[in-house]
Amino acid sequence: MDSASYSERKQIAANALPPLQEAVPPSARRKIALAFANFFRNNQTYWNVGQGEDAVEKALKKLSVSHGEDFGAYPTTDQLLDYMQRPELLDEQFLDCVEYAMEAAAGLALFDREVSWKATHEVWGSLRRDVNRIFTMSGAGYELTDISTIVPKSSDALHSQVIEPALLLTRRPGFASTNECYMKAIDCLRKGDTKEACTNARRALESALKTIAKQQGDWKGKGGAALSDKAQLKELIQAALASRLLPSSWEATFNGFRPFLESTVPSVTNPPSHGSAEPLVVPKEIAEFAIASVAAVLVLLIERST
């Protein structure tokens, strides 16, 4: 593991990492703030670059709008570092600070003209790995991606084997909408909006199927008509099976999985039935299951389509 100390390597070797949790321990918060402080302090040449200063200012203004915190007309990274160490910040607010601080760091790296872009990008990448190492060693169930977005982790194995591949594949040309919907699903899950997490997971799957249909050009909708841009999940799945995107020998297996895709994911996104007084509540475990399941299907479909 990058930059791991002796005690950390010993802890990893003994398989003694703490279990994943939603909270970010105070010690982890301090270490992450220090990692950013070191980055900004050790790369002071960035401050002589106007565009680099703009990157910091833009990131801090986004945080100001998001949290209602006034950083002044010309916000600085010192203000950000002071703010992110406030003990009263909720975990969600602290994680927002990490994302915006990483956005500022990435922007600075892109605009340093005194060393090569490759070198500055590697420094920024090292910072990201340091943050993720701190998350791992503290048991905080989060990972900072290479696009400065934090995603929750309910399981290390599930994240590395399913979620990460889905995020990577949906960055391929044509799948921008899929990636956007899936990232929204993950963000909603992190913020506790489980219903919207499921809604966006379903939209991501629908978007991926529509993209593949356009790329292949021979998918048919109901009654053999051209597939509509407004087609929903059930029709899209039927079109995918009819198009032989999957081998015929897999059809029975996929048909067995289809009831979940057609009912479980959409059902938790539908509004309560007429006359129902209780709003729909989606348990966190169901939302996690939906997001992980959709990720696995996205990987399968996109890999089979290329």
N, C-alpha and C positions, 0 to 999 in steps of 0.2 A: 504494500500500500504506500502511495506517495507520501513522503515526509513523515512517515510513522516513526515515533520514538521507540526506544528499546522497550519501555513498559507497554506501549501499545502493541508492538510486534509480539511480545510475550502473551498479552491478553488474547490476541488473534490466534496464536498458535495453540493456546489452551482452550480454544473455542469458548471463551468466557465473555463474549460480547453481551451487553445487556439486551433484554427483549425489546422489540420495537414498541414505541409509545407515541401518542399524539403530542405530548408536551415536549417543549424544548427546554431542557434543564438550564438553570441560571449559569452554571459553569460553562455550558456549551455556548450560551449567548455571549458571554465574556470573551471566549476564545475566538468566536466568529468575528466579533467586533474588532478584536486585536488583529486578526488576519487581514481585514480590510484596512485598518489603520497602517499596518506595515506596508501594504501594497501602495497606498496613496503617498506615504512618507518616503518610500524608497524609489518612487518614480516621479520626482518633482519636476523633471524636465517637461512633463505633460502640461504643467500650468502655463508654460510660455506659448502654448498653441491655442489660438482662439477657438478653433473648432472643438478641441478637447474640452475647453471650459464650457462650451455650449452643450456638450454631451452631459456634463455634470449638472448644469442648470436645468436641462430638460428632465432628467431623471428626478431631481429634487422637486421640481414643480409638479410632476405627476404625483409624487408622494404627498405633497402639500394638499392637492385637490382630494386625494383619496382619504387622507386622515384629518383634513381640516386643520393642519398645523401650518402656521405662518413662518416660513424660513426667510422672509424678506425678499427684496428685489434681486439680490445676487447671492443665492444660496451656495454654501460651500460643503465640502465633504466633512469638515469638522462638525458642522451642525448635524449632519446625518448621523455621524458616529456617536455624538452625544445623545441624540434622540433615540437611536436604536438600543441604547443601554439603559433606558429608563425602566425601572423594575415594574412599573404599573402597566407596561405594554402587554396586551394579550398575545398569545403565541401567533395568532393570525396576523396581527400588526407587526410583530417582529419579523415574520417571514416575508411580509410585504417589503420591509426595510432591506432585507437581504436581496430580494429581487431587484429593487431599484439601485442598491449599491453596486450590484453586479452589472447592471445596465450601464451605470456611470463608468465602472472600471473597464467594461468592454469598449465603450465609446472612446475612452482615453487611449486605450491600446491601439485602436484603429487610426488615431490621429497623431501618434508620435512619429516625427520625421527624422529623429536622430539615430534611430536603429531600424532594422528591417521590420516589415509587417510580421514576418514569420516569428521573429524573436519576441516582439511584443505580444503576439497572439499566444505564444507558448507561456509567457509570464502570466497572462490572464487565465489560461487553461490551468496553470499550476494553482492559482488562487481558487478556482472552482473546485479542483480536487481537494485542496485543503479544507474547504467548507464541507464538502461531502465526507471527508475523513472525520471531521468533528461530529457531524450528524451520526455517522456510523458508530463511533466510539462512545457516544453518549446515549445511544439507543433511540435518538429522535428519528421517527419514521418518515424521513423526507430525503429527497435528492434534488440537487440543483443541476438542471440540464444545461447543455451547451448553448441554449438560446435564452439563458438567464431567467428561466421559469422553474419554480419549485413544484415538484409533484410528490404526492404522498406515497408512502410504501407501507402496505400492510404485511408484506412478506418480501424478503430479499430475493428469494428464488423466483417468485411470481413476477417481481419487478424486472429482474434481469432477463428472464426467459420469455416474457409475454409483453409487458408494458413498453419496455425500451425498444424492442423490435418494431412494435406497432408505431411508435412515435417516429422511428427512423424511416420506415417504409412510407408513411404518409407525407414525408417531405419530398417524395418523388414528384416529377412534373405532372400536373393535372390533379393532384390530390391536396391542394392547398386548403380547399373548403373542408375536406375530411379532417385534416390536421387541426384546423381551427376549431371545429366542433368537438373533436376529441380532447384538445387542450382545455376547452371550456368545461367539458365534463369533469376532467381532473380538478380544475380550479374550483368548480362548484362543490365537488366532494370535499376538497380541503377546507372550504368555507362553511361546510355543514348543510348546504342546500342540496339534499339528496335527490329531491324530485327533479330539479333542473339538471343534476348530474346524469340521471337516467335519460332525460329528454335529449340531451346533447350527445350522449353515447349512441342513442338510436339514430339521431340525425347524422352522426359520423358514418354509421354503417350504410345508411341510405345514400349518402353522398358518395361513398366509395363505390357502391354498386352502380350508381348512375355514371360515374367516371369510367368505370370498366366497360359499361355498356356502350358509351360513346367511343371509346378506344377500339372496341371490337366491331362495332357498327352493325351487328346482325341480330341483336336481341329484339324479341317481340313481346308486346304487352298482351292484354286480354284479347282473345279472339284472333290472335295473329296480327293485330294492328301494331303500328309503330309504338314503341315504348314512350309514354308521356314523360315530360320533364317533371310532372307533378306526381308521378307514380310513387306509392308508398311501399313500406317494407315488404308486405306480403306479396305484392305483384312483382317486386324487384327480385325477391328470392326465387319465385317461380320462373322468372325469366332467366335467372342465372343457372338454374338447373336445366332448363330447356336448351340453353345455349351450349351445354356440355362444357362449361367452365371447369367443372369437376368431372373426373372419370366416372363412367356409369357405375362402376363397382363401388364408388363412394356415395352414390345417390341415396341408398337406404340409410346410411349413417347420417348424412346431412338432413334427410327428411326426418330422422328421429330427433335431431337437434332443432329443427325448424320450429316446432311448437313453442320452444322457449323464445326464439327470436321473434316469432309472430305474436306471442301473447304475453310472456312475462315482461319483456322490456317495454313494449308499448303500453301494457296495462298499468304499469306504475306511473306512466306519464299522462294518462287520460284523467280528465276531471271527474269528481264524484258524480254518481248517477243522479238523475233528477230527483229532487226531494230529499237527498241526503244532507244531513245537517253537519256531518263531520268532514273536515278537509282531509284529503289524502295525505297520509304520512308514510314515507318510505324509510324503512329501517336502514341504518348505515351499512349493515352487512349485505343487504340486498343491492344497494347501490354499488358497493365494491364488487359484488359478484357480477352485476351487469357490465360494469366498466371492464373488468378483467375478461369476461366472456366475449364482449365485443372486440376487445384487443386481439384475442386469439383468432377470431373470425376474420378480422382485418388482415392479419398476417397471412392467413391461409389464402384469402381471396386475391390479395395484391401479388403475392408470390406466384400463384397459379396463373395470373393474368399476364405475366411478363416473361 
